[in-house]
Amino acid sequence: MKKFQLLLAFAMALNFSLNAQNKKSYLTSDGELIFSFANYQIGSEKISTPPRFTCFFHYGKYKHLDIGKNFGLYAGMAIRNVGFSSKISDTLVKRRVYTIGVPVAFKVGDLGNDKYLYAGAEGEFAFHFKEKTFINDNKTKQSEWFSKRNNLFLPSVFVGVNFKSGLNLKFKYYLENLYNPDYTKDGKKLYENITNSQMFYFSISMNVRKGTYYGKSKTYNKTS
């Protein structure tokens, strides 16, 4: 936890430094299409998690610093809807959290043409939890702000590739379980039998960029 608190502090410091480097910096924004799964385990049994697709509401804004033609950094802030589904016998459960995250990453490639690989880490704060349970034709729902059902801080690592067209492909893996095993209701720990609930996802997005590059006055405005 302390390492990721330091990561967030570094991200804010990096953001500040990027703001001071206007001649070699630019902004991008995106909205991800997310296909999410989880390493989900109850006791010793691994549970299948079918793909969960979501496109709402995802938005990220990032400040880039290109140190040279082939190496750069970026940091920013993003809001997203991430979760996973599971099915056991006649019971289907869908759960998700809304998060606000601060990513920090480095990138390597042909930065002048927006073709690069990147890798980084992100700290996300989960501020809204929802869980729907379907048993045959019956449905129950839990929906809470700043819920104790989930871990509030969700650190993750990610890798991806960005193409000249602005197309961006990313893989992200969460280092913390979604469920809080210590959550107690009516004197009972509801999730203590969930031994693993680490999410991961693949996403597709279009990076929209507008700014200057290496002090040139050229304006980039890429759209999908």
Secondary structure by P-SEA (a helix, b strand, c coil): caaaaaaaaaaaaaaaaaaaccccccccccccccccccccccccbbbbbcbbbbcccbbbbbcccccccccccccccbbbbbbcccccccbbbbbbbbbccccccccccccccccccccbbbbbbbcbbbbbbbcccccccccccccccccccccccccccccccccccbbbbbccccccccccccccccccccccccccccbbbbbbbbcccccccbbbbbcc
